[in-house]
Amino acid sequence: MASQRLLLLFIFLFYFSSLPSNARFITGRSSPTDLVSDGISTVKNPPYLLLKPLVSAEETCEQTYGFLPCTTTAIGNVFLILVYGYLMFLAATYLSSGSELLLEILGPGIVGGLFLPMLGALPDAMLILVSGLSGTPETAQDQVSVGMGLLAGSTVMLLTVIWGSCVIVGRCDLRDSFAVDGTNTKGFHPTETGVSTDIWTCYAARIMAISVIPFVIVQLPQALNSTSGRHLAVLIALIISVSMLVSYCVYQVFQPWVQRRRLAFVKHKHVISGILRHLKKQAFGKLLTEDGEPNTEIIRKLFDAIDENRDGGLSHSELKALIIGIRFEEIDLDKDDAVRKVMMDFDTSLDSLVQEDEFIKGITKWINEAKETGGAYLEPTAGTFKFIDRFHQETKREHALLGSEEQSDEVVEHVENPRWISFKAVLMLLLGTLIAAAFADPLVDAVDNFSTATSIPSFFISFIALPLATNSSEAVSAIIFATCKKQRTASLTFSELYGAVTMNNVLCLSVFLALVYARGLTWDFSSEVLVILIVCMVMGAFASFRTTFPLWTCSIAYILYPFSLALVYVLDYFFGWS
């Protein structure tokens, strides 16, 4: 609180010290029209006091809203960028905190899928909007590079510096190509330490890679050296970008439900593999005949062993006793739900009993499913049952990749005083939105003025500096989550990074394209688009097809950041792309 008061005092002092000043000129020249009579006009000595009309020092910068300070000096604009950047960081923090409070009340469905991603990208969208909204089209064309710099800089920073840092702080020992939660005995070993994520994180990376399609479309006319179709390409890219934004939000809303369904399906497969392994151990012979078909005689003997009351049918209680005896320790299993699903697989007569022929057909079906997964490990001689073990290992791995029940559960925990929490959440969201809307324009002006004062292109300033302000809260949150050194938190961390980049590529780009189309601006950002495409495609392809990232992979991410800056510089100033 004290630091905020000190900051406000500093702002006010700077503001009052930067107001235009008025002055009188002292001169030795005489002029009949400018002299003030001293009562003795006949005296020929020249007067010492000369009044000129009130004049102001010429302003070469325009005050935002007519009262916010501006300056033409480099140091002064650095100060303004720091102040306005901090206020944008404050806005992002309020939006993030308010979203999390709202998430506690309403759960991850609409809030987590719709509001959280959009509010996270709001500061960036505000800055992009104001970069080309004010002034003449010529002025907007000059300032819009600030918005493109922010868009490219945010994407590159999240996928390089922040991604690599999360791998470093979240590293654990790797065992069988999988990170062991909470264990780090090998320090910074490049290949034997790393992080692991679930399969949903791979899906998020693939969506991120797909989200660059509008960039490709808007860039096609320039790639084909066509000038006539550029405005149309902007419109088509805008329509596709908005469509992808809506589709992504719908996917995010329904993703928890899809995740729960997938997890329930894999749990059922886990029950199948567990029962088959148990039957293998209890079998009175081989489950498969010499030609690899299920051995019905052995399956019939297994049925008799499970049928404790010898009534010719397996009841709910007998199946539950079987499942309890197997001890599914790897998963948090609802025994009654597992029995119900086994009944659904076996009880074709719907009489709540599994008859002998139903049991034989059901086990035969399960064995054939297991053979499809582990058939390569079927050895008729010494290793007849290796395919069952293979099926069990694959099921365990699939369950691990899907993550824990906690990640997919939509149940909202009880919170005390939900009305007050809701009010506080809405207040923080409104405050964050107002701060972002109020200070986005002066921040863009400060960047533009600093660029003029130093002759540094505004793109590079916004590429490096602005993402630090608008994405700091996401970066800090991601790194803190990664330090927990668990697969669940690592999955959440990288999913948030990929989600933030996706929202940049669809929401922020939609705002940018709408601005270019509505104001008739020229799309001339070939080098910037190429950088976004390279970083998104490299990291997207890298993260789409693997769930474990050894420590050495962070070097790839880190190298991409200076490479991106150097590429834009070379293309713009040596090849004249912009």
Legacy VTK file of the C-alpha trace (Angstrom):
# vtk DataFile Version 3.0
C-alpha trace
ASCII
DATASET POLYDATA
POINTS 578 float
0.000 0.000 0.000
2.828 2.370 0.892
4.587 1.671 -2.395
1.401 2.481 -4.335
1.016 5.814 -2.507
4.647 6.655 -3.222
4.119 5.823 -6.892
1.037 8.069 -7.101
2.924 10.938 -5.423
5.765 10.493 -7.906
3.325 10.588 -10.827
1.680 13.798 -9.611
5.047 15.503 -9.044
6.169 14.505 -12.512
2.895 15.734 -13.985
3.036 19.198 -12.404
6.712 19.572 -13.259
5.987 18.827 -16.921
3.227 21.440 -17.458
3.943 24.168 -20.063
5.445 27.381 -18.592
4.959 31.072 -19.472
7.608 33.816 -19.370
8.415 37.474 -20.029
11.334 38.532 -22.183
13.897 40.947 -20.799
15.427 42.954 -23.610
17.373 46.113 -24.258
15.543 46.880 -27.502
12.994 49.716 -27.549
9.789 49.700 -29.475
7.004 52.262 -29.154
4.364 49.592 -29.132
5.972 47.422 -26.492
7.078 49.998 -23.892
5.384 50.360 -20.537
5.259 53.996 -19.451
7.226 54.840 -16.345
5.821 58.381 -16.074
8.806 60.147 -17.578
8.398 59.319 -21.219
10.596 62.183 -22.302
13.658 60.465 -20.933
15.601 58.873 -23.767
17.206 56.039 -21.769
15.984 52.590 -22.948
13.652 50.755 -20.551
14.660 47.546 -18.832
11.180 45.984 -18.696
9.606 44.734 -21.896
6.315 42.848 -22.013
5.599 40.467 -24.861
2.314 38.646 -25.425
2.106 35.487 -23.307
3.831 32.668 -25.201
4.442 29.037 -24.471
7.366 26.852 -25.269
6.435 24.930 -28.398
4.968 21.495 -27.643
6.268 18.736 -29.854
4.284 16.003 -28.039
0.562 15.822 -27.504
-0.771 15.167 -24.015
-3.045 12.127 -23.903
-6.580 13.088 -22.851
-5.290 16.669 -22.637
-3.790 16.309 -19.162
-1.537 13.239 -18.894
2.158 14.199 -19.095
4.271 13.712 -22.178
7.871 14.473 -23.041
10.185 14.457 -26.010
13.284 13.269 -24.153
14.421 9.653 -24.128
14.823 9.462 -20.332
11.443 11.056 -19.746
9.745 8.541 -22.025
11.557 5.657 -20.327
10.056 6.883 -17.067
6.593 7.121 -18.621
6.899 3.642 -20.144
7.833 2.260 -16.714
4.923 4.038 -14.996
2.292 3.152 -17.595
3.757 -0.340 -17.949
3.403 -0.868 -14.209
-0.210 0.276 -14.381
-0.872 -2.204 -17.197
0.779 -4.902 -15.080
-1.530 -3.864 -12.230
-4.518 -4.165 -14.577
-3.423 -7.655 -15.653
-3.013 -8.658 -12.000
-6.490 -7.429 -11.083
-8.002 -9.247 -14.064
-6.182 -12.467 -13.167
-7.138 -12.301 -9.477
-10.760 -11.459 -10.247
-10.982 -14.332 -12.723
-9.620 -16.800 -10.163
-12.148 -15.634 -7.563
-14.958 -16.031 -10.086
-13.632 -19.492 -10.910
-14.022 -20.512 -7.246
-17.705 -19.555 -7.358
-18.836 -20.755 -10.787
-16.391 -23.534 -11.643
-14.267 -24.136 -14.737
-17.018 -24.533 -17.368
-17.980 -21.151 -18.823
-15.665 -19.136 -16.578
-12.591 -21.275 -17.175
-13.324 -21.789 -20.838
-14.627 -18.387 -21.887
-13.851 -15.600 -19.424
-10.399 -16.591 -18.179
-8.684 -16.788 -21.592
-10.349 -13.610 -22.889
-9.641 -11.577 -19.755
-6.044 -12.769 -19.775
-5.598 -11.370 -23.288
-7.532 -8.151 -22.579
-4.525 -5.874 -21.789
-2.792 -6.930 -25.008
-6.001 -6.427 -26.987
-6.458 -2.940 -25.493
-2.929 -1.893 -26.439
-3.330 -3.246 -29.961
-6.656 -1.443 -30.364
-5.441 1.993 -29.275
-2.225 1.675 -31.300
-4.163 2.260 -34.501
-7.427 3.808 -33.343
-6.463 7.439 -32.754
-5.188 10.098 -35.130
-5.141 10.186 -38.886
-4.645 7.006 -40.931
-1.038 8.094 -41.525
-0.432 8.434 -37.776
-2.203 5.136 -37.123
-0.035 3.416 -39.738
3.066 4.576 -37.855
1.769 3.604 -34.416
0.241 0.264 -35.395
3.713 -1.281 -35.409
3.552 -0.958 -31.610
0.571 -3.321 -31.622
2.302 -5.787 -33.923
5.422 -5.654 -31.768
3.351 -6.465 -28.691
1.555 -9.316 -30.466
4.784 -10.894 -31.694
6.684 -10.153 -28.482
4.055 -11.735 -26.231
3.956 -14.907 -28.303
7.727 -15.232 -28.523
8.334 -14.450 -24.836
5.774 -16.993 -23.600
7.057 -19.802 -25.840
10.768 -19.155 -25.334
11.905 -17.459 -22.127
8.939 -18.479 -19.957
8.647 -21.989 -21.446
12.339 -22.683 -20.928
12.265 -21.287 -17.377
9.337 -23.565 -16.486
11.311 -26.604 -17.667
14.264 -25.581 -15.491
12.364 -24.860 -12.262
9.960 -27.798 -12.707
12.528 -30.474 -13.555
12.357 -33.875 -11.826
14.257 -37.128 -12.257
13.259 -39.039 -15.395
12.503 -42.731 -15.015
11.371 -44.776 -18.022
11.008 -41.513 -19.972
8.610 -40.122 -17.389
9.202 -37.512 -14.666
8.929 -38.731 -11.069
6.834 -36.278 -9.042
8.741 -34.308 -6.414
12.073 -36.083 -6.994
15.215 -34.271 -8.133
18.388 -36.127 -7.181
20.281 -35.537 -10.441
20.533 -31.756 -10.346
20.776 -30.213 -13.793
21.482 -33.361 -15.802
20.422 -32.518 -19.379
18.929 -35.913 -20.270
18.019 -37.533 -16.935
15.944 -34.647 -15.549
12.951 -32.906 -17.068
9.182 -32.410 -16.851
6.208 -34.528 -17.942
2.724 -33.380 -18.929
-0.569 -35.094 -19.718
-2.050 -35.726 -23.149
-4.395 -32.730 -22.840
-1.355 -30.458 -22.899
-0.398 -31.970 -26.264
-3.870 -31.115 -27.547
-3.422 -27.524 -26.330
-0.120 -27.304 -28.232
-1.763 -28.606 -31.414
-4.549 -26.043 -31.130
-1.910 -23.347 -30.687
-0.149 -24.468 -33.868
-3.446 -24.452 -35.797
-4.243 -20.929 -34.565
-1.561 -19.415 -36.853
-3.714 -20.096 -39.947
-5.052 -16.478 -40.109
-1.450 -15.204 -40.203
-0.769 -17.382 -43.237
-3.914 -16.197 -45.027
-3.307 -12.481 -44.485
0.274 -12.908 -45.679
-0.573 -14.756 -48.915
-0.946 -11.670 -51.199
2.506 -10.411 -50.211
3.993 -13.862 -50.643
2.496 -13.926 -54.157
3.540 -10.289 -54.880
-0.098 -9.297 -55.324
-1.293 -5.818 -54.335
-4.929 -6.056 -55.404
-5.987 -8.768 -52.985
-4.421 -7.479 -49.770
-7.545 -5.799 -48.385
-9.649 -8.866 -49.212
-7.076 -11.132 -47.556
-7.342 -9.054 -44.370
-11.123 -9.512 -44.381
-10.922 -13.277 -44.974
-8.290 -13.661 -42.259
-10.476 -11.620 -39.887
-13.502 -13.859 -40.488
-11.444 -17.022 -39.974
-9.777 -15.583 -36.876
-13.119 -14.689 -35.265
-14.499 -18.133 -36.165
-11.498 -19.801 -34.563
-11.932 -17.626 -31.468
-15.558 -18.748 -31.075
-14.625 -22.395 -31.713
-11.793 -22.269 -29.201
-14.048 -20.798 -26.513
-16.676 -23.496 -27.140
-13.988 -26.175 -26.899
-12.712 -24.688 -23.645
-16.231 -24.640 -22.174
-16.871 -28.313 -22.962
-13.316 -29.593 -22.488
-13.755 -30.498 -18.766
-16.763 -32.666 -19.696
-14.819 -34.336 -22.523
-11.886 -34.877 -20.189
-14.071 -36.584 -17.581
-15.579 -38.880 -20.219
-12.136 -39.867 -21.518
-10.854 -40.475 -18.004
-13.866 -42.634 -17.143
-13.303 -44.696 -20.298
-9.634 -45.273 -19.466
-10.537 -46.236 -15.900
-12.838 -48.899 -17.325
-9.983 -50.163 -19.513
-7.867 -50.266 -16.368
-10.489 -52.483 -14.712
-10.488 -54.764 -17.767
-6.691 -55.118 -17.737
-6.691 -55.705 -13.977
-9.312 -58.451 -14.187
-7.482 -60.139 -17.082
-4.204 -60.115 -15.147
-5.994 -61.524 -12.110
-7.603 -64.272 -14.194
-4.236 -65.056 -15.767
-2.740 -65.667 -12.333
-5.717 -67.768 -11.217
-6.065 -69.735 -14.461
-6.026 -73.542 -14.488
-4.249 -73.497 -17.832
-3.514 -71.159 -20.709
-6.119 -68.518 -21.547
-5.275 -68.968 -25.228
-5.267 -72.094 -27.347
-2.339 -73.072 -29.560
-3.783 -71.074 -32.472
-4.091 -67.926 -30.315
-7.851 -68.043 -29.702
-9.453 -67.643 -26.223
-9.637 -70.968 -24.374
-13.320 -71.337 -23.434
-12.721 -74.335 -21.145
-10.310 -72.365 -18.963
-12.660 -69.348 -18.950
-15.498 -71.657 -17.802
-13.352 -72.895 -14.902
-12.615 -69.274 -13.944
-16.347 -68.556 -13.911
-16.932 -71.441 -11.522
-14.181 -70.101 -9.231
-15.815 -66.646 -9.044
-19.376 -68.029 -8.630
-19.207 -68.570 -4.872
-22.835 -69.609 -4.286
-22.858 -71.946 -7.307
-26.133 -70.571 -8.655
-24.881 -70.366 -12.242
-24.714 -66.567 -12.322
-22.412 -63.818 -11.078
-24.216 -61.236 -8.966
-23.276 -57.622 -8.254
-21.766 -58.590 -4.894
-19.640 -61.391 -6.412
-18.242 -59.075 -9.081
-17.569 -56.407 -6.452
-15.702 -58.961 -4.325
-13.601 -59.808 -7.389
-12.735 -56.141 -8.000
-11.955 -55.501 -4.333
-9.695 -58.548 -4.304
-7.715 -57.255 -7.281
-6.751 -54.048 -5.374
-6.558 -51.320 -7.984
-3.992 -49.204 -6.169
-2.852 -47.188 -9.201
-6.187 -45.405 -9.633
-8.839 -43.907 -7.409
-11.549 -46.394 -8.395
-15.239 -46.238 -7.567
-15.921 -49.947 -6.984
-19.693 -49.757 -7.513
-19.260 -47.787 -10.734
-16.706 -50.344 -11.956
-19.122 -53.221 -11.237
-21.924 -51.389 -13.047
-19.774 -51.003 -16.175
-18.679 -54.653 -16.080
-22.352 -55.602 -15.860
-23.068 -53.422 -18.889
-20.346 -55.270 -20.826
-21.388 -58.787 -19.788
-25.091 -58.816 -18.869
-26.701 -58.884 -22.312
-29.938 -60.401 -20.927
-30.376 -57.465 -18.504
-31.350 -59.742 -15.584
-28.693 -58.287 -13.219
-26.781 -61.585 -13.344
-23.846 -62.591 -15.529
-24.580 -66.066 -16.822
-21.827 -68.492 -17.812
-22.215 -67.971 -21.560
-22.306 -64.186 -21.042
-19.113 -64.394 -18.975
-17.363 -66.446 -21.676
-18.410 -64.007 -24.415
-17.407 -60.998 -22.316
-13.961 -62.348 -21.371
-13.387 -63.425 -24.987
-14.184 -59.885 -26.130
-11.784 -58.421 -23.541
-8.989 -60.814 -24.527
-9.371 -59.877 -28.187
-9.214 -56.164 -27.274
-6.064 -56.803 -25.236
-4.512 -58.734 -28.139
-5.042 -55.730 -30.430
-2.961 -53.602 -28.066
-0.354 -56.139 -26.963
-0.405 -58.573 -29.867
3.194 -57.846 -30.770
4.153 -59.387 -27.443
2.152 -62.588 -27.951
4.548 -65.543 -27.818
2.851 -68.976 -28.089
5.683 -70.768 -26.266
7.149 -69.226 -23.143
5.338 -65.909 -23.122
1.726 -66.649 -23.913
0.403 -63.976 -21.582
2.799 -61.164 -22.368
0.134 -59.390 -24.378
-1.970 -59.006 -21.209
0.927 -57.383 -19.360
1.528 -55.154 -22.357
-2.152 -54.170 -22.412
-1.974 -53.387 -18.690
1.135 -51.210 -19.095
-0.384 -49.322 -22.023
-3.556 -48.680 -20.022
-1.554 -47.415 -17.045
0.381 -45.087 -19.320
-2.786 -43.795 -20.974
-4.300 -43.106 -17.569
-1.163 -41.228 -16.501
-1.228 -39.143 -19.691
-4.845 -38.155 -19.114
-3.994 -36.845 -15.650
-5.706 -37.208 -12.330
-9.369 -36.919 -11.446
-8.675 -33.551 -9.816
-7.808 -32.000 -13.162
-11.008 -33.034 -14.884
-13.449 -32.567 -12.052
-15.933 -29.754 -12.405
-17.217 -29.891 -8.843
-16.963 -26.463 -7.227
-15.715 -26.523 -3.678
-17.819 -24.782 -1.064
-16.682 -21.227 -0.397
-17.630 -19.066 2.536
-19.646 -15.921 1.816
-19.999 -16.427 -1.955
-21.882 -13.133 -2.345
-18.938 -11.103 -1.037
-16.465 -13.117 -3.146
-18.607 -12.514 -6.244
-18.764 -8.773 -5.520
-15.004 -8.649 -4.954
-14.351 -10.584 -8.183
-16.565 -8.278 -10.274
-14.978 -5.202 -8.670
-11.460 -6.427 -9.472
-12.462 -7.263 -13.047
-13.992 -3.810 -13.545
-10.987 -2.076 -11.993
-8.546 -4.053 -14.126
-10.549 -3.330 -17.280
-10.758 0.407 -16.520
-7.027 0.684 -15.794
-6.166 -1.199 -18.991
-8.529 0.956 -21.056
-7.305 4.226 -19.517
-3.555 3.714 -19.752
-3.195 1.705 -22.956
-3.251 4.829 -25.148
-0.669 6.843 -23.143
1.611 3.794 -23.032
1.494 3.507 -26.825
2.186 7.256 -27.122
5.168 6.958 -24.753
6.606 4.088 -26.799
6.115 6.082 -30.005
7.742 9.200 -28.508
10.660 7.150 -27.175
11.106 5.666 -30.629
11.216 9.177 -32.115
13.675 10.419 -29.490
16.090 7.500 -29.869
15.519 6.543 -33.532
14.916 2.962 -32.364
12.025 1.357 -34.296
8.910 1.190 -32.123
8.468 -2.478 -33.043
11.595 -3.522 -31.143
10.645 -1.449 -28.094
7.163 -2.948 -27.933
8.521 -6.429 -28.756
10.833 -6.399 -25.722
9.254 -4.047 -23.162
5.466 -4.272 -23.469
5.111 -8.070 -23.014
6.909 -7.690 -19.679
4.064 -5.434 -18.546
1.063 -7.260 -19.984
2.231 -10.863 -19.466
4.161 -10.613 -16.200
1.329 -12.005 -14.078
0.958 -15.037 -16.387
4.719 -15.560 -16.422
5.077 -15.408 -12.638
2.039 -17.669 -12.155
3.410 -20.237 -14.624
6.848 -20.352 -13.007
5.389 -20.632 -9.485
3.164 -23.524 -10.591
6.138 -25.251 -12.227
8.139 -25.187 -8.971
5.661 -27.675 -7.464
7.468 -30.380 -9.518
4.397 -32.499 -10.271
2.917 -33.737 -13.512
-0.429 -32.141 -12.705
1.010 -28.662 -12.105
3.397 -28.978 -15.063
0.448 -29.841 -17.300
-1.474 -26.836 -15.998
1.551 -24.568 -16.477
2.241 -25.475 -20.105
-1.469 -25.601 -20.965
-1.815 -22.018 -19.722
1.156 -20.918 -21.823
-0.232 -22.565 -24.966
-3.685 -21.168 -24.207
-2.317 -17.635 -23.789
-0.534 -17.855 -27.145
-3.688 -19.218 -28.783
-5.705 -16.262 -27.488
-3.019 -13.913 -28.816
-3.266 -15.586 -32.211
-7.059 -15.406 -32.426
-8.408 -12.650 -30.126
-5.583 -10.105 -30.385
-5.100 -10.814 -34.080
-8.852 -10.369 -34.643
-8.656 -6.923 -33.027
-5.593 -6.073 -35.106
-7.137 -7.243 -38.387
-10.399 -5.407 -37.656
-8.373 -2.252 -37.050
-6.414 -2.630 -40.287
-9.555 -3.349 -42.308
-11.760 -0.629 -40.777
-9.165 2.144 -41.093
-7.841 1.063 -44.459
-4.309 0.554 -43.162
-1.603 -1.304 -45.055
-0.638 -4.797 -43.923
3.145 -4.706 -44.122
4.408 -7.037 -41.414
6.052 -9.884 -43.314
9.064 -10.308 -41.024
6.948 -10.114 -37.868
4.503 -12.725 -39.167
7.377 -15.004 -40.154
8.780 -14.843 -36.614
5.397 -15.737 -35.101
4.995 -18.632 -37.536
8.473 -20.032 -36.867
8.199 -19.899 -33.068
4.626 -21.246 -32.931
5.278 -24.050 -35.409
8.596 -25.138 -33.876
7.343 -25.166 -30.290
3.893 -26.413 -31.319
5.299 -29.369 -33.262
7.771 -30.045 -30.464
5.063 -30.126 -27.776
2.322 -31.805 -29.823
3.886 -35.246 -30.051
5.682 -35.706 -26.749
4.707 -35.439 -23.109
8.181 -35.499 -21.526
10.719 -32.714 -21.978
14.291 -33.346 -20.784
16.210 -30.385 -19.416
18.168 -29.889 -22.652
14.967 -28.870 -24.459
14.949 -25.525 -22.634
18.003 -24.499 -24.694
15.918 -24.717 -27.887
13.346 -22.364 -26.390
15.940 -19.888 -25.139
17.768 -19.757 -28.480
14.548 -18.877 -30.320
14.217 -15.519 -28.516
17.411 -13.787 -29.758
16.969 -15.600 -33.065
13.551 -13.940 -33.491
14.906 -10.447 -32.826
17.866 -10.970 -35.134
15.647 -12.369 -37.897
13.311 -9.349 -37.862
16.277 -6.966 -37.886
17.989 -8.711 -40.798
14.816 -9.023 -42.872
13.793 -5.396 -42.300
17.130 -3.615 -42.623
19.110 -5.849 -44.965
16.372 -7.250 -47.194
13.876 -4.379 -46.888
10.854 -6.479 -45.995
9.188 -3.578 -44.158
LINES 1 579
578 0 1 2 3 4 5 6 7 8 9 10 11 12 13 14 15 16 17 18 19 20 21 22 23 24 25 26 27 28 29 30 31 32 33 34 35 36 37 38 39 40 41 42 43 44 45 46 47 48 49 50 51 52 53 54 55 56 57 58 59 60 61 62 63 64 65 66 67 68 69 70 71 72 73 74 75 76 77 78 79 80 81 82 83 84 85 86 87 88 89 90 91 92 93 94 95 96 97 98 99 100 101 102 103 104 105 106 107 108 109 110 111 112 113 114 115 116 117 118 119 120 121 122 123 124 125 126 127 128 129 130 131 132 133 134 135 136 137 138 139 140 141 142 143 144 145 146 147 148 149 150 151 152 153 154 155 156 157 158 159 160 161 162 163 164 165 166 167 168 169 170 171 172 173 174 175 176 177 178 179 180 181 182 183 184 185 186 187 188 189 190 191 192 193 194 195 196 197 198 199 200 201 202 203 204 205 206 207 208 209 210 211 212 213 214 215 216 217 218 219 220 221 222 223 224 225 226 227 228 229 230 231 232 233 234 235 236 237 238 239 240 241 242 243 244 245 246 247 248 249 250 251 252 253 254 255 256 257 258 259 260 261 262 263 264 265 266 267 268 269 270 271 272 273 274 275 276 277 278 279 280 281 282 283 284 285 286 287 288 289 290 291 292 293 294 295 296 297 298 299 300 301 302 303 304 305 306 307 308 309 310 311 312 313 314 315 316 317 318 319 320 321 322 323 324 325 326 327 328 329 330 331 332 333 334 335 336 337 338 339 340 341 342 343 344 345 346 347 348 349 350 351 352 353 354 355 356 357 358 359 360 361 362 363 364 365 366 367 368 369 370 371 372 373 374 375 376 377 378 379 380 381 382 383 384 385 386 387 388 389 390 391 392 393 394 395 396 397 398 399 400 401 402 403 404 405 406 407 408 409 410 411 412 413 414 415 416 417 418 419 420 421 422 423 424 425 426 427 428 429 430 431 432 433 434 435 436 437 438 439 440 441 442 443 444 445 446 447 448 449 450 451 452 453 454 455 456 457 458 459 460 461 462 463 464 465 466 467 468 469 470 471 472 473 474 475 476 477 478 479 480 481 482 483 484 485 486 487 488 489 490 491 492 493 494 495 496 497 498 499 500 501 502 503 504 505 506 507 508 509 510 511 512 513 514 515 516 517 518 519 520 521 522 523 524 525 526 527 528 529 530 531 532 533 534 535 536 537 538 539 540 541 542 543 544 545 546 547 548 549 550 551 552 553 554 555 556 557 558 559 560 561 562 563 564 565 566 567 568 569 570 571 572 573 574 575 576 577
